[in-house]
């Protein structure tokens, strides 16, 4: 009973047990900004605009990594993906089983 809260109904004198609230109820999604994150750009973001790999939201003019001086290391990311795929040996069956 220690995990449940108990309340006394004011009219009927009944005990009402209330389970504790979980923390998942209070989690919220990160809020998408309404304007471009590029300094000096005040363009409104459209519904279809999405975050860059660096985590910032940019308008269609600044969405290219070179246009907003992206700090995400694309080469290192692709190296890691390539190492993961190549580390597991890819072998095919030489004879098809009947």
Secondary structure, 3 states (H helix, E strand, C coil): CCCCEEEECCCCCCEEEECCCCHHHHCCCCCCCCECCCCCCCCECCCCCCECCCCCECCCCCCCCCCCCCCCCHHHHHHHHHHHHHHCCCCCCCCCCC
